[in-house]
Amino acid sequence: MLWLYIHLPNLLLEHISQDQAGKTPLIVSEPGHGLVYQANRAAHELGVRAGMRLKTAVNLAPELVIARMDSGREQRALAQQARWLYRLADYISLYPPNGLLTEVSSLKRLYGGLPSLWQKLTEELKSRQLTGQMATALTPSAARYLAQINRGQCTDCPEILKGLMQTLPIEQVDLPERTVKRLGKLGLLNLNDALSLPANEIAHRLEPETLQRLQQIQGTRPDPQTPWQLPHHFRQRMDFVSDIEQMAGLLFPLQRALGELESDLQWRQQDTDYLKLTFHHRDHAETHLAIRTAGPEHQAAAFMALARIQLEQQQLAAPVMAMTLTVSRLIARGQPAGTDLFGTESDPDEAWQTLISRLQARLGESAINTMVSHPDHRPEKAWMQRALAKPGKTAPNLDVRLSHLPQRPLWLLRAPQAVHHLPEAWLAGPERISGGWWDGERVQRDYYIAQLNTGQLGWLFRDVSGGWYIHGWFG
Amino acid sequence: MKELLDTLLQDARVWQAGHQARPPEPEESTGYEALDYCLRGVGWPRSALTECLLDNAGIGELQLLLPLIRRQLAADRMVFWINPPYTPYAPALERENLDLSRLVVVQTEKSADTLWTLENCLRSSVTGLVMAWPGPLKIRHIRRLQLAAEAGGGLCILFRHTRAGEESSPAALRLQLSPAPDRQLNVRILKRRGGLQGSDCTLSLPGRFPEQAPGSDRVIRGPWPDSNATAQTP
């Protein structure tokens, strides 16, 4: 078995500074100890090193930007990175806080040898602006230690790998500190020295656990790994170095997250129609923004267009320090996307969805409706608003009027209006409409069609009180 | 000189403005012979704005458009009503045998939203017809809408007040609608592309003649107070 370990020494730093130019010195601090945990290149040039006291660092670089580390953050960042690796390799394990392990002997054939896989991983790391130290080894532990001290080589030759493993310094192996010291006093400085001793001697002089650990590194004792599984949802969190106060400032990080979402959905061959954006504020409860599309969609550009419309209209409640994009509803993809080779929408369904999503995003869902008639005698209840649904094929429309239905005006007033000057030209009527005794909204009216002096053709009625009202126009 | 010109004209790289083959704009008949005659066969202009100017609703402005709406629905295109002044009444539309699921009513609150909606609807390929009651418009807004209409393939009809007729407008067709005697509709062409303005015609629209049951040609005005009282206290 061949294992490959990717050590990400600056994971947290690179996670939060992805949208920064990298010109400002930036460090991540450990909260309890007041020590520098990770420092970026600009900070490094000013003399700031990891492990330095914060006070020293601030004196060296007064304009230093300090981001605080919290326990979950680095793990979440690691899980985000595991996503893309999972697309390339089937068996991966997470080594929090900043390592990813994958089994590569089964991948060599797929990628045409280890060098091309190595190349692919290097490119992926580079495209995500990540510093990664990779190492291969015959055992998971050996790969991890080699990657951590950046002594990995792109090779699958067992002899070379064995040689590399044997040169590992003893203090690199995660043994109890007491044991390491003791081994050092015995003059055992690297793994080769320790392994050349008889096994029962090690178990006898040191602890049996030490022997077990050494044998796991050597590969003579099993070292089971827990495989990581891709969760059935998409979640990406973007942490910002400095708080963002303008909606426009969120667009760029969002664009990147949507790009990740698109490739994730593409890889899963799934779509979604509901995105949730959560804004994390420093001194304010989280705020949410829902982005709905009219139909299943996977393209980042389509999501971005809708998000832009909504973000432009919204005001931020408070400065945003982090943003999470969550997609939990994943829909199996029915058909291939409707855009043709040139990126134009040839499919009317697709065009319909795009238009309606855009309108709903800006105007709200209640602003766009269709109408249906409703079986009720009362004119104001004889129709209903209905939320928009995708229309099917229209039946061949005969150019006929359904004249068995009573004549009704094309315009209905929202509420009947009192008529002050009665019209002279009465054309049709009366049509008595009486109903509603069953629900307390009784209507008892005689309807007429008459032409007003302005030339308008109206639908008038007189109710039991004797007042004349206009209720519609024959537009 | 002429030889030189002739050789030049033979050259495929020379483009002659006079030979510019203008693709004939697809016609959209109005469904009314008299109006079609007035518009000289151009009909409702596709990919362009049409303005209908009128004082009051209820003079037959929707009846005028029904043949057009019906044709758009038959072609599986959407018909949008943007900010209609009253409720388009579903039973009446159903009586006209229209597919209600393709008639979409959009209500906007701000005028910026209205223009944005109009523009988006016009640019989409699913749109057959957009009818809008946009309220007061600035000329630059209309120009923008005109551009959007050119980008899409749909028709756009703006209903505006007669007062707007005093201002100029980039719309391709401007009609002034006014009531005529006998419940007819007078259509006056204020502007059309490539033609004389000022011609007008009078249309009699089918939906404006109330159909009374035979034998009841007399309109009875009621209810009578006393009969009503007896009806209430049986």
HADDOCK unambig.tbl for C-alpha pairs under 7 A between the chains (distance, minus, plus):
assign (segid A and resid 348 and name CA) (segid B and resid 126 and name CA) 6.04 0.50 0.50
assign (segid A and resid 351 and name CA) (segid B and resid 124 and name CA) 6.66 0.50 0.50
assign (segid A and resid 351 and name CA) (segid B and resid 125 and name CA) 6.49 0.50 0.50
assign (segid A and resid 351 and name CA) (segid B and resid 126 and name CA) 6.35 0.50 0.50
assign (segid A and resid 352 and name CA) (segid B and resid 126 and name CA) 5.94 0.50 0.50
assign (segid A and resid 355 and name CA) (segid B and resid 121 and name CA) 6.98 0.50 0.50
assign (segid A and resid 355 and name CA) (segid B and resid 124 and name CA) 6.61 0.50 0.50
assign (segid A and resid 359 and name CA) (segid B and resid 117 and name CA) 6.73 0.50 0.50
assign (segid A and resid 363 and name CA) (segid B and resid 108 and name CA) 6.86 0.50 0.50
assign (segid A and resid 367 and name CA) (segid B and resid 106 and name CA) 5.63 0.50 0.50
assign (segid A and resid 367 and name CA) (segid B and resid 107 and name CA) 5.21 0.50 0.50
assign (segid A and resid 367 and name CA) (segid B and resid 108 and name CA) 6.74 0.50 0.50
assign (segid A and resid 368 and name CA) (segid B and resid 104 and name CA) 6.81 0.50 0.50
assign (segid A and resid 368 and name CA) (segid B and resid 105 and name CA) 5.83 0.50 0.50
assign (segid A and resid 368 and name CA) (segid B and resid 106 and name CA) 4.62 0.50 0.50
assign (segid A and resid 368 and name CA) (segid B and resid 107 and name CA) 6.67 0.50 0.50
assign (segid A and resid 369 and name CA) (segid B and resid 104 and name CA) 5.70 0.50 0.50
assign (segid A and resid 369 and name CA) (segid B and resid 105 and name CA) 5.28 0.50 0.50
assign (segid A and resid 369 and name CA) (segid B and resid 106 and name CA) 6.51 0.50 0.50
assign (segid A and resid 370 and name CA) (segid B and resid 100 and name CA) 6.91 0.50 0.50
assign (segid A and resid 370 and name CA) (segid B and resid 101 and name CA) 6.09 0.50 0.50
assign (segid A and resid 370 and name CA) (segid B and resid 103 and name CA) 6.03 0.50 0.50
assign (segid A and resid 370 and name CA) (segid B and resid 104 and name CA) 4.81 0.50 0.50
assign (segid A and resid 370 and name CA) (segid B and resid 105 and name CA) 5.89 0.50 0.50
assign (segid A and resid 371 and name CA) (segid B and resid 90 and name CA) 6.05 0.50 0.50
assign (segid A and resid 371 and name CA) (segid B and resid 100 and name CA) 6.26 0.50 0.50
assign (segid A and resid 372 and name CA) (segid B and resid 90 and name CA) 5.82 0.50 0.50
assign (segid A and resid 372 and name CA) (segid B and resid 100 and name CA) 6.51 0.50 0.50
assign (segid A and resid 373 and name CA) (segid B and resid 90 and name CA) 5.22 0.50 0.50
assign (segid A and resid 373 and name CA) (segid B and resid 91 and name CA) 5.52 0.50 0.50
assign (segid A and resid 382 and name CA) (segid B and resid 91 and name CA) 6.99 0.50 0.50
assign (segid A and resid 383 and name CA) (segid B and resid 90 and name CA) 5.67 0.50 0.50
assign (segid A and resid 383 and name CA) (segid B and resid 91 and name CA) 6.83 0.50 0.50
assign (segid A and resid 391 and name CA) (segid B and resid 101 and name CA) 5.78 0.50 0.50
assign (segid A and resid 391 and name CA) (segid B and resid 102 and name CA) 6.36 0.50 0.50
assign (segid A and resid 393 and name CA) (segid B and resid 76 and name CA) 6.74 0.50 0.50
assign (segid A and resid 394 and name CA) (segid B and resid 74 and name CA) 6.61 0.50 0.50
assign (segid A and resid 394 and name CA) (segid B and resid 76 and name CA) 6.31 0.50 0.50
assign (segid A and resid 396 and name CA) (segid B and resid 74 and name CA) 6.51 0.50 0.50
assign (segid A and resid 397 and name CA) (segid B and resid 74 and name CA) 5.82 0.50 0.50
assign (segid A and resid 400 and name CA) (segid B and resid 97 and name CA) 6.78 0.50 0.50
assign (segid A and resid 401 and name CA) (segid B and resid 95 and name CA) 5.99 0.50 0.50
assign (segid A and resid 401 and name CA) (segid B and resid 96 and name CA) 4.86 0.50 0.50
assign (segid A and resid 401 and name CA) (segid B and resid 97 and name CA) 5.90 0.50 0.50
assign (segid A and resid 402 and name CA) (segid B and resid 95 and name CA) 5.06 0.50 0.50
assign (segid A and resid 402 and name CA) (segid B and resid 96 and name CA) 6.36 0.50 0.50
assign (segid A and resid 402 and name CA) (segid B and resid 97 and name CA) 6.40 0.50 0.50
assign (segid A and resid 403 and name CA) (segid B and resid 95 and name CA) 6.86 0.50 0.50
assign (segid A and resid 405 and name CA) (segid B and resid 95 and name CA) 6.22 0.50 0.50
assign (segid A and resid 407 and name CA) (segid B and resid 92 and name CA) 7.00 0.50 0.50
assign (segid A and resid 408 and name CA) (segid B and resid 91 and name CA) 6.80 0.50 0.50
assign (segid A and resid 408 and name CA) (segid B and resid 92 and name CA) 4.91 0.50 0.50
assign (segid A and resid 409 and name CA) (segid B and resid 89 and name CA) 6.90 0.50 0.50
assign (segid A and resid 409 and name CA) (segid B and resid 92 and name CA) 5.89 0.50 0.50
assign (segid A and resid 410 and name CA) (segid B and resid 88 and name CA) 5.74 0.50 0.50
assign (segid A and resid 410 and name CA) (segid B and resid 89 and name CA) 5.14 0.50 0.50
assign (segid A and resid 410 and name CA) (segid B and resid 92 and name CA) 5.40 0.50 0.50
assign (segid A and resid 410 and name CA) (segid B and resid 93 and name CA) 6.61 0.50 0.50
assign (segid A and resid 411 and name CA) (segid B and resid 86 and name CA) 5.73 0.50 0.50
assign (segid A and resid 411 and name CA) (segid B and resid 87 and name CA) 5.56 0.50 0.50
assign (segid A and resid 411 and name CA) (segid B and resid 88 and name CA) 4.94 0.50 0.50
assign (segid A and resid 411 and name CA) (segid B and resid 89 and name CA) 5.42 0.50 0.50
assign (segid A and resid 412 and name CA) (segid B and resid 86 and name CA) 5.89 0.50 0.50
assign (segid A and resid 412 and name CA) (segid B and resid 87 and name CA) 5.05 0.50 0.50
assign (segid A and resid 412 and name CA) (segid B and resid 88 and name CA) 6.31 0.50 0.50
assign (segid A and resid 412 and name CA) (segid B and resid 89 and name CA) 5.52 0.50 0.50
assign (segid A and resid 413 and name CA) (segid B and resid 86 and name CA) 5.39 0.50 0.50
assign (segid A and resid 413 and name CA) (segid B and resid 87 and name CA) 6.25 0.50 0.50
assign (segid A and resid 414 and name CA) (segid B and resid 86 and name CA) 6.56 0.50 0.50
assign (segid A and resid 414 and name CA) (segid B and resid 87 and name CA) 6.63 0.50 0.50
assign (segid A and resid 426 and name CA) (segid B and resid 219 and name CA) 6.77 0.50 0.50
assign (segid A and resid 427 and name CA) (segid B and resid 210 and name CA) 6.58 0.50 0.50
assign (segid A and resid 427 and name CA) (segid B and resid 219 and name CA) 6.68 0.50 0.50
assign (segid A and resid 428 and name CA) (segid B and resid 210 and name CA) 6.18 0.50 0.50
assign (segid A and resid 428 and name CA) (segid B and resid 212 and name CA) 6.49 0.50 0.50
assign (segid A and resid 428 and name CA) (segid B and resid 219 and name CA) 5.65 0.50 0.50
assign (segid A and resid 429 and name CA) (segid B and resid 219 and name CA) 5.60 0.50 0.50
assign (segid A and resid 429 and name CA) (segid B and resid 220 and name CA) 6.52 0.50 0.50
assign (segid A and resid 430 and name CA) (segid B and resid 220 and name CA) 6.29 0.50 0.50
assign (segid A and resid 430 and name CA) (segid B and resid 221 and name CA) 6.64 0.50 0.50
assign (segid A and resid 446 and name CA) (segid B and resid 223 and name CA) 6.67 0.50 0.50
assign (segid A and resid 455 and name CA) (segid B and resid 59 and name CA) 6.34 0.50 0.50
assign (segid A and resid 455 and name CA) (segid B and resid 179 and name CA) 5.37 0.50 0.50
assign (segid A and resid 456 and name CA) (segid B and resid 57 and name CA) 6.96 0.50 0.50
assign (segid A and resid 456 and name CA) (segid B and resid 58 and name CA) 4.76 0.50 0.50
assign (segid A and resid 456 and name CA) (segid B and resid 59 and name CA) 4.87 0.50 0.50
assign (segid A and resid 457 and name CA) (segid B and resid 58 and name CA) 5.48 0.50 0.50
assign (segid A and resid 457 and name CA) (segid B and resid 59 and name CA) 6.27 0.50 0.50
assign (segid A and resid 458 and name CA) (segid B and resid 58 and name CA) 6.86 0.50 0.50
assign (segid A and resid 473 and name CA) (segid B and resid 57 and name CA) 6.99 0.50 0.50
assign (segid A and resid 473 and name CA) (segid B and resid 58 and name CA) 4.66 0.50 0.50
assign (segid A and resid 474 and name CA) (segid B and resid 58 and name CA) 4.90 0.50 0.50
assign (segid A and resid 474 and name CA) (segid B and resid 59 and name CA) 6.99 0.50 0.50
assign (segid A and resid 474 and name CA) (segid B and resid 60 and name CA) 6.48 0.50 0.50
assign (segid A and resid 475 and name CA) (segid B and resid 57 and name CA) 6.05 0.50 0.50
assign (segid A and resid 475 and name CA) (segid B and resid 58 and name CA) 3.84 0.50 0.50
assign (segid A and resid 475 and name CA) (segid B and resid 59 and name CA) 5.58 0.50 0.50
assign (segid A and resid 475 and name CA) (segid B and resid 60 and name CA) 4.38 0.50 0.50
assign (segid A and resid 475 and name CA) (segid B and resid 61 and name CA) 5.34 0.50 0.50
assign (segid A and resid 475 and name CA) (segid B and resid 62 and name CA) 5.01 0.50 0.50
assign (segid A and resid 475 and name CA) (segid B and resid 63 and name CA) 6.34 0.50 0.50
